[in-house]
């Protein structure tokens, strides 16, 4: 079974974060905000899974 980044947050939390994004960005379509949030979750999950690479990159190694 594969997990998507969207599955990292329960529906209630996802909707709360999306509502905050919509409140702070008037005129944004809810579907677009959902896609941006899902992509952001994917980015964070990828970064969290690769902490050594991030640390090496920060040191310039």
PyMOL Python script that loads the backbone (N, CA, C, O; Angstrom):
from pymol import cmd

cmd.read_pdbstr("""\
ATOM      1  N   UNK A   1       0.844  -1.178   0.000  1.00  0.00           N
ATOM      2  CA  UNK A   1       0.000   0.000   0.000  1.00  0.00           C
ATOM      3  C   UNK A   1       0.891   1.242   0.000  1.00  0.00           C
ATOM      4  O   UNK A   1       1.782   1.375   0.838  1.00  0.00           O
ATOM      5  N   UNK A   2       0.646   2.131  -0.928  1.00  0.00           N
ATOM      6  CA  UNK A   2       1.430   3.362  -0.952  1.00  0.00           C
ATOM      7  C   UNK A   2       0.648   4.475  -0.268  1.00  0.00           C
ATOM      8  O   UNK A   2      -0.574   4.572  -0.384  1.00  0.00           O
ATOM      9  N   UNK A   3       1.377   5.293   0.433  1.00  0.00           N
ATOM     10  CA  UNK A   3       0.766   6.440   1.123  1.00  0.00           C
ATOM     11  C   UNK A   3       1.065   7.699   0.343  1.00  0.00           C
ATOM     12  O   UNK A   3       2.163   7.877  -0.185  1.00  0.00           O
ATOM     13  N   UNK A   4       0.092   8.553   0.278  1.00  0.00           N
ATOM     14  CA  UNK A   4       0.316   9.840  -0.363  1.00  0.00           C
ATOM     15  C   UNK A   4       0.630  10.873   0.710  1.00  0.00           C
ATOM     16  O   UNK A   4       0.347  10.674   1.891  1.00  0.00           O
ATOM     17  N   UNK A   5       1.217  11.973   0.277  1.00  0.00           N
ATOM     18  CA  UNK A   5       1.512  13.048   1.222  1.00  0.00           C
ATOM     19  C   UNK A   5       0.229  13.568   1.860  1.00  0.00           C
ATOM     20  O   UNK A   5       0.231  13.986   3.018  1.00  0.00           O
ATOM     21  N   UNK A   6      -0.847  13.542   1.117  1.00  0.00           N
ATOM     22  CA  UNK A   6      -2.144  14.012   1.623  1.00  0.00           C
ATOM     23  C   UNK A   6      -2.563  13.225   2.859  1.00  0.00           C
ATOM     24  O   UNK A   6      -3.222  13.767   3.747  1.00  0.00           O
ATOM     25  N   UNK A   7      -2.187  11.963   2.920  1.00  0.00           N
ATOM     26  CA  UNK A   7      -2.581  11.100   4.034  1.00  0.00           C
ATOM     27  C   UNK A   7      -1.822  11.407   5.327  1.00  0.00           C
ATOM     28  O   UNK A   7      -2.110  10.812   6.366  1.00  0.00           O
ATOM     29  N   UNK A   8      -0.862  12.324   5.273  1.00  0.00           N
ATOM     30  CA  UNK A   8      -0.105  12.657   6.479  1.00  0.00           C
ATOM     31  C   UNK A   8      -0.925  13.435   7.500  1.00  0.00           C
ATOM     32  O   UNK A   8      -0.602  13.429   8.688  1.00  0.00           O
ATOM     33  N   UNK A   9      -1.975  14.099   7.049  1.00  0.00           N
ATOM     34  CA  UNK A   9      -2.850  14.843   7.961  1.00  0.00           C
ATOM     35  C   UNK A   9      -4.261  14.277   7.892  1.00  0.00           C
ATOM     36  O   UNK A   9      -4.759  13.987   6.804  1.00  0.00           O
ATOM     37  N   UNK A  10      -4.910  14.116   9.040  1.00  0.00           N
ATOM     38  CA  UNK A  10      -6.326  13.738   9.019  1.00  0.00           C
ATOM     39  C   UNK A  10      -7.134  14.840   8.324  1.00  0.00           C
ATOM     40  O   UNK A  10      -6.697  15.988   8.252  1.00  0.00           O
ATOM     41  N   UNK A  11      -8.301  14.482   7.821  1.00  0.00           N
ATOM     42  CA  UNK A  11      -9.128  15.438   7.075  1.00  0.00           C
ATOM     43  C   UNK A  11      -9.355  16.746   7.828  1.00  0.00           C
ATOM     44  O   UNK A  11      -9.253  17.824   7.242  1.00  0.00           O
ATOM     45  N   UNK A  12      -9.659  16.659   9.111  1.00  0.00           N
ATOM     46  CA  UNK A  12      -9.955  17.876   9.880  1.00  0.00           C
ATOM     47  C   UNK A  12      -8.749  18.813   9.916  1.00  0.00           C
ATOM     48  O   UNK A  12      -8.900  20.022   9.738  1.00  0.00           O
ATOM     49  N   UNK A  13      -7.569  18.270  10.143  1.00  0.00           N
ATOM     50  CA  UNK A  13      -6.368  19.110  10.184  1.00  0.00           C
ATOM     51  C   UNK A  13      -6.031  19.656   8.798  1.00  0.00           C
ATOM     52  O   UNK A  13      -5.662  20.822   8.663  1.00  0.00           O
ATOM     53  N   UNK A  14      -6.157  18.825   7.779  1.00  0.00           N
ATOM     54  CA  UNK A  14      -5.897  19.283   6.411  1.00  0.00           C
ATOM     55  C   UNK A  14      -6.820  20.452   6.074  1.00  0.00           C
ATOM     56  O   UNK A  14      -6.383  21.465   5.526  1.00  0.00           O
ATOM     57  N   UNK A  15      -8.097  20.298   6.409  1.00  0.00           N
ATOM     58  CA  UNK A  15      -9.063  21.362   6.116  1.00  0.00           C
ATOM     59  C   UNK A  15      -8.770  22.637   6.901  1.00  0.00           C
ATOM     60  O   UNK A  15      -8.966  23.738   6.386  1.00  0.00           O
ATOM     61  N   UNK A  16      -8.303  22.500   8.136  1.00  0.00           N
ATOM     62  CA  UNK A  16      -7.943  23.679   8.933  1.00  0.00           C
ATOM     63  C   UNK A  16      -6.756  24.422   8.318  1.00  0.00           C
ATOM     64  O   UNK A  16      -6.761  25.650   8.234  1.00  0.00           O
ATOM     65  N   UNK A  17      -5.745  23.674   7.891  1.00  0.00           N
ATOM     66  CA  UNK A  17      -4.576  24.309   7.275  1.00  0.00           C
ATOM     67  C   UNK A  17      -4.971  24.954   5.955  1.00  0.00           C
ATOM     68  O   UNK A  17      -4.543  26.066   5.648  1.00  0.00           O
ATOM     69  N   UNK A  18      -5.788  24.256   5.177  1.00  0.00           N
ATOM     70  CA  UNK A  18      -6.251  24.818   3.902  1.00  0.00           C
ATOM     71  C   UNK A  18      -7.064  26.089   4.143  1.00  0.00           C
ATOM     72  O   UNK A  18      -6.926  27.057   3.395  1.00  0.00           O
ATOM     73  N   UNK A  19      -7.904  26.098   5.170  1.00  0.00           N
ATOM     74  CA  UNK A  19      -8.699  27.288   5.488  1.00  0.00           C
ATOM     75  C   UNK A  19      -7.795  28.464   5.840  1.00  0.00           C
ATOM     76  O   UNK A  19      -8.073  29.600   5.453  1.00  0.00           O
ATOM     77  N   UNK A  20      -6.718  28.198   6.571  1.00  0.00           N
ATOM     78  CA  UNK A  20      -5.763  29.259   6.894  1.00  0.00           C
ATOM     79  C   UNK A  20      -5.123  29.801   5.622  1.00  0.00           C
ATOM     80  O   UNK A  20      -4.992  31.014   5.460  1.00  0.00           O
ATOM     81  N   UNK A  21      -4.726  28.914   4.725  1.00  0.00           N
ATOM     82  CA  UNK A  21      -4.129  29.348   3.454  1.00  0.00           C
ATOM     83  C   UNK A  21      -5.122  30.177   2.647  1.00  0.00           C
ATOM     84  O   UNK A  21      -4.747  31.188   2.052  1.00  0.00           O
ATOM     85  N   UNK A  22      -6.374  29.761   2.624  1.00  0.00           N
ATOM     86  CA  UNK A  22      -7.396  30.502   1.880  1.00  0.00           C
ATOM     87  C   UNK A  22      -7.655  31.866   2.515  1.00  0.00           C
ATOM     88  O   UNK A  22      -7.822  32.857   1.805  1.00  0.00           O
ATOM     89  N   UNK A  23      -7.688  31.924   3.837  1.00  0.00           N
ATOM     90  CA  UNK A  23      -7.897  33.204   4.536  1.00  0.00           C
ATOM     91  C   UNK A  23      -6.763  34.187   4.256  1.00  0.00           C
ATOM     92  O   UNK A  23      -6.990  35.390   4.127  1.00  0.00           O
ATOM     93  N   UNK A  24      -5.546  33.663   4.164  1.00  0.00           N
ATOM     94  CA  UNK A  24      -4.376  34.520   3.961  1.00  0.00           C
ATOM     95  C   UNK A  24      -4.095  34.836   2.496  1.00  0.00           C
ATOM     96  O   UNK A  24      -3.213  35.639   2.194  1.00  0.00           O
ATOM     97  N   UNK A  25      -4.827  34.218   1.597  1.00  0.00           N
ATOM     98  CA  UNK A  25      -4.630  34.427   0.160  1.00  0.00           C
ATOM     99  C   UNK A  25      -5.983  34.591  -0.516  1.00  0.00           C
ATOM    100  O   UNK A  25      -6.443  33.684  -1.210  1.00  0.00           O
ATOM    101  N   UNK A  26      -6.629  35.744  -0.319  1.00  0.00           N
ATOM    102  CA  UNK A  26      -7.960  35.963  -0.893  1.00  0.00           C
ATOM    103  C   UNK A  26      -7.965  35.709  -2.402  1.00  0.00           C
ATOM    104  O   UNK A  26      -7.028  36.068  -3.115  1.00  0.00           O
ATOM    105  N   UNK A  27      -9.030  35.090  -2.858  1.00  0.00           N
ATOM    106  CA  UNK A  27      -9.180  34.813  -4.280  1.00  0.00           C
ATOM    107  C   UNK A  27      -8.629  33.466  -4.718  1.00  0.00           C
ATOM    108  O   UNK A  27      -8.817  33.057  -5.863  1.00  0.00           O
ATOM    109  N   UNK A  28      -7.952  32.780  -3.813  1.00  0.00           N
ATOM    110  CA  UNK A  28      -7.410  31.465  -4.150  1.00  0.00           C
ATOM    111  C   UNK A  28      -8.543  30.442  -4.179  1.00  0.00           C
ATOM    112  O   UNK A  28      -9.390  30.411  -3.285  1.00  0.00           O
ATOM    113  N   UNK A  29      -8.547  29.619  -5.203  1.00  0.00           N
ATOM    114  CA  UNK A  29      -9.556  28.561  -5.313  1.00  0.00           C
ATOM    115  C   UNK A  29      -9.240  27.443  -4.316  1.00  0.00           C
ATOM    116  O   UNK A  29      -8.075  27.084  -4.144  1.00  0.00           O
ATOM    117  N   UNK A  30     -10.261  26.892  -3.659  1.00  0.00           N
ATOM    118  CA  UNK A  30     -10.029  25.816  -2.690  1.00  0.00           C
ATOM    119  C   UNK A  30      -9.285  24.612  -3.276  1.00  0.00           C
ATOM    120  O   UNK A  30      -8.431  24.033  -2.604  1.00  0.00           O
ATOM    121  N   UNK A  31      -9.597  24.229  -4.517  1.00  0.00           N
ATOM    122  CA  UNK A  31      -8.895  23.089  -5.122  1.00  0.00           C
ATOM    123  C   UNK A  31      -7.408  23.379  -5.292  1.00  0.00           C
ATOM    124  O   UNK A  31      -6.567  22.505  -5.080  1.00  0.00           O
ATOM    125  N   UNK A  32      -7.092  24.615  -5.677  1.00  0.00           N
ATOM    126  CA  UNK A  32      -5.693  25.000  -5.834  1.00  0.00           C
ATOM    127  C   UNK A  32      -4.981  24.976  -4.484  1.00  0.00           C
ATOM    128  O   UNK A  32      -3.857  24.487  -4.382  1.00  0.00           O
ATOM    129  N   UNK A  33      -5.632  25.502  -3.454  1.00  0.00           N
ATOM    130  CA  UNK A  33      -5.041  25.493  -2.109  1.00  0.00           C
ATOM    131  C   UNK A  33      -4.795  24.058  -1.641  1.00  0.00           C
ATOM    132  O   UNK A  33      -3.788  23.784  -0.988  1.00  0.00           O
ATOM    133  N   UNK A  34      -5.699  23.153  -1.968  1.00  0.00           N
ATOM    134  CA  UNK A  34      -5.520  21.743  -1.599  1.00  0.00           C
ATOM    135  C   UNK A  34      -4.306  21.148  -2.294  1.00  0.00           C
ATOM    136  O   UNK A  34      -3.537  20.410  -1.678  1.00  0.00           O
ATOM    137  N   UNK A  35      -4.129  21.464  -3.569  1.00  0.00           N
ATOM    138  CA  UNK A  35      -2.978  20.938  -4.314  1.00  0.00           C
ATOM    139  C   UNK A  35      -1.665  21.497  -3.768  1.00  0.00           C
ATOM    140  O   UNK A  35      -0.685  20.766  -3.622  1.00  0.00           O
ATOM    141  N   UNK A  36      -1.654  22.791  -3.469  1.00  0.00           N
ATOM    142  CA  UNK A  36      -0.444  23.403  -2.915  1.00  0.00           C
ATOM    143  C   UNK A  36      -0.106  22.772  -1.564  1.00  0.00           C
ATOM    144  O   UNK A  36       1.055  22.461  -1.296  1.00  0.00           O
ATOM    145  N   UNK A  37      -1.102  22.586  -0.725  1.00  0.00           N
ATOM    146  CA  UNK A  37      -0.880  21.986   0.588  1.00  0.00           C
ATOM    147  C   UNK A  37      -0.372  20.553   0.453  1.00  0.00           C
ATOM    148  O   UNK A  37       0.556  20.163   1.161  1.00  0.00           O
ATOM    149  N   UNK A  38      -0.960  19.770  -0.436  1.00  0.00           N
ATOM    150  CA  UNK A  38      -0.501  18.391  -0.640  1.00  0.00           C
ATOM    151  C   UNK A  38       0.949  18.373  -1.121  1.00  0.00           C
ATOM    152  O   UNK A  38       1.735  17.536  -0.679  1.00  0.00           O
ATOM    153  N   UNK A  39       1.309  19.288  -2.021  1.00  0.00           N
ATOM    154  CA  UNK A  39       2.696  19.373  -2.484  1.00  0.00           C
ATOM    155  C   UNK A  39       3.631  19.771  -1.343  1.00  0.00           C
ATOM    156  O   UNK A  39       4.735  19.240  -1.230  1.00  0.00           O
ATOM    157  N   UNK A  40       3.193  20.695  -0.506  1.00  0.00           N
ATOM    158  CA  UNK A  40       4.013  21.120   0.634  1.00  0.00           C
ATOM    159  C   UNK A  40       4.225  19.963   1.611  1.00  0.00           C
ATOM    160  O   UNK A  40       5.324  19.786   2.135  1.00  0.00           O
ATOM    161  N   UNK A  41       3.187  19.186   1.851  1.00  0.00           N
ATOM    162  CA  UNK A  41       3.325  18.015   2.722  1.00  0.00           C
ATOM    163  C   UNK A  41       4.318  17.020   2.130  1.00  0.00           C
ATOM    164  O   UNK A  41       5.123  16.433   2.853  1.00  0.00           O
ATOM    165  N   UNK A  42       4.258  16.835   0.822  1.00  0.00           N
ATOM    166  CA  UNK A  42       5.202  15.941   0.155  1.00  0.00           C
ATOM    167  C   UNK A  42       6.635  16.428   0.293  1.00  0.00           C
ATOM    168  O   UNK A  42       7.549  15.633   0.512  1.00  0.00           O
ATOM    169  N   UNK A  43       6.828  17.731   0.165  1.00  0.00           N
ATOM    170  CA  UNK A  43       8.158  18.313   0.319  1.00  0.00           C
ATOM    171  C   UNK A  43       8.691  18.073   1.727  1.00  0.00           C
ATOM    172  O   UNK A  43       9.834  17.651   1.900  1.00  0.00           O
ATOM    173  N   UNK A  44       7.866  18.342   2.724  1.00  0.00           N
ATOM    174  CA  UNK A  44       8.290  18.159   4.115  1.00  0.00           C
ATOM    175  C   UNK A  44       8.591  16.689   4.393  1.00  0.00           C
ATOM    176  O   UNK A  44       9.574  16.375   5.065  1.00  0.00           O
ATOM    177  N   UNK A  45       7.758  15.790   3.885  1.00  0.00           N
ATOM    178  CA  UNK A  45       7.983  14.357   4.098  1.00  0.00           C
ATOM    179  C   UNK A  45       9.290  13.910   3.457  1.00  0.00           C
ATOM    180  O   UNK A  45      10.034  13.125   4.045  1.00  0.00           O
ATOM    181  N   UNK A  46       9.571  14.404   2.263  1.00  0.00           N
ATOM    182  CA  UNK A  46      10.817  14.054   1.583  1.00  0.00           C
ATOM    183  C   UNK A  46      12.017  14.598   2.340  1.00  0.00           C
ATOM    184  O   UNK A  46      13.015  13.898   2.515  1.00  0.00           O
ATOM    185  N   UNK A  47      11.927  15.836   2.788  1.00  0.00           N
ATOM    186  CA  UNK A  47      13.028  16.433   3.548  1.00  0.00           C
ATOM    187  C   UNK A  47      13.255  15.686   4.860  1.00  0.00           C
ATOM    188  O   UNK A  47      14.398  15.473   5.265  1.00  0.00           O
ATOM    189  N   UNK A  48      12.183  15.296   5.514  1.00  0.00           N
ATOM    190  CA  UNK A  48      12.310  14.573   6.784  1.00  0.00           C
ATOM    191  C   UNK A  48      12.926  13.192   6.584  1.00  0.00           C
ATOM    192  O   UNK A  48      13.605  12.677   7.472  1.00  0.00           O
ATOM    193  N   UNK A  49      12.690  12.598   5.424  1.00  0.00           N
ATOM    194  CA  UNK A  49      13.232  11.274   5.136  1.00  0.00           C
ATOM    195  C   UNK A  49      14.696  11.340   4.708  1.00  0.00           C
ATOM    196  O   UNK A  49      15.356  10.306   4.605  1.00  0.00           O
ATOM    197  N   UNK A  50      15.203  12.529   4.463  1.00  0.00           N
ATOM    198  CA  UNK A  50      16.572  12.690   3.965  1.00  0.00           C
ATOM    199  C   UNK A  50      17.374  13.678   4.814  1.00  0.00           C
ATOM    200  O   UNK A  50      18.001  14.578   4.255  1.00  0.00           O
ATOM    201  N   UNK A  51      17.376  13.543   6.141  1.00  0.00           N
ATOM    202  CA  UNK A  51      18.048  14.548   6.970  1.00  0.00           C
ATOM    203  C   UNK A  51      19.559  14.596   6.766  1.00  0.00           C
ATOM    204  O   UNK A  51      20.160  15.662   6.902  1.00  0.00           O
ATOM    205  N   UNK A  52      20.180  13.472   6.446  1.00  0.00           N
ATOM    206  CA  UNK A  52      21.630  13.460   6.259  1.00  0.00           C
ATOM    207  C   UNK A  52      22.005  14.275   5.033  1.00  0.00           C
ATOM    208  O   UNK A  52      22.952  15.060   5.071  1.00  0.00           O
ATOM    209  N   UNK A  53      21.274  14.094   3.955  1.00  0.00           N
ATOM    210  CA  UNK A  53      21.547  14.872   2.747  1.00  0.00           C
ATOM    211  C   UNK A  53      21.379  16.359   3.019  1.00  0.00           C
ATOM    212  O   UNK A  53      22.192  17.166   2.567  1.00  0.00           O
ATOM    213  N   UNK A  54      20.353  16.724   3.741  1.00  0.00           N
ATOM    214  CA  UNK A  54      20.118  18.133   4.040  1.00  0.00           C
ATOM    215  C   UNK A  54      21.258  18.688   4.889  1.00  0.00           C
ATOM    216  O   UNK A  54      21.706  19.810   4.657  1.00  0.00           O
ATOM    217  N   UNK A  55      21.726  17.929   5.855  1.00  0.00           N
ATOM    218  CA  UNK A  55      22.826  18.379   6.710  1.00  0.00           C
ATOM    219  C   UNK A  55      24.104  18.535   5.899  1.00  0.00           C
ATOM    220  O   UNK A  55      24.817  19.523   6.071  1.00  0.00           O
ATOM    221  N   UNK A  56      24.409  17.601   5.032  1.00  0.00           N
ATOM    222  CA  UNK A  56      25.604  17.705   4.196  1.00  0.00           C
ATOM    223  C   UNK A  56      25.515  18.911   3.280  1.00  0.00           C
ATOM    224  O   UNK A  56      26.502  19.617   3.072  1.00  0.00           O
ATOM    225  N   UNK A  57      24.343  19.143   2.738  1.00  0.00           N
ATOM    226  CA  UNK A  57      24.151  20.271   1.836  1.00  0.00           C
ATOM    227  C   UNK A  57      24.378  21.587   2.573  1.00  0.00           C
ATOM    228  O   UNK A  57      24.962  22.519   2.021  1.00  0.00           O
ATOM    229  N   UNK A  58      23.925  21.661   3.794  1.00  0.00           N
ATOM    230  CA  UNK A  58      24.062  22.881   4.587  1.00  0.00           C
ATOM    231  C   UNK A  58      25.531  23.166   4.903  1.00  0.00           C
ATOM    232  O   UNK A  58      25.943  24.324   4.976  1.00  0.00           O
ATOM    233  N   UNK A  59      26.315  22.109   5.089  1.00  0.00           N
ATOM    234  CA  UNK A  59      27.734  22.283   5.402  1.00  0.00           C
ATOM    235  C   UNK A  59      28.563  22.526   4.150  1.00  0.00           C
ATOM    236  O   UNK A  59      29.728  22.911   4.246  1.00  0.00           O
ATOM    237  N   UNK A  60      27.977  22.307   2.976  1.00  0.00           N
ATOM    238  CA  UNK A  60      28.717  22.495   1.742  1.00  0.00           C
ATOM    239  C   UNK A  60      29.545  21.286   1.347  1.00  0.00           C
ATOM    240  O   UNK A  60      30.441  21.408   0.511  1.00  0.00           O
ATOM    241  N   UNK A  61      29.270  20.117   1.926  1.00  0.00           N
ATOM    242  CA  UNK A  61      30.024  18.899   1.612  1.00  0.00           C
ATOM    243  C   UNK A  61      29.455  18.215   0.409  1.00  0.00           C
ATOM    244  O   UNK A  61      29.960  17.172  -0.005  1.00  0.00           O
TER     245      UNK A  61
END
""", "prot")
cmd.dss("prot")
cmd.show_as("cartoon", "prot")
cmd.util.cbc("prot")
cmd.orient("prot")
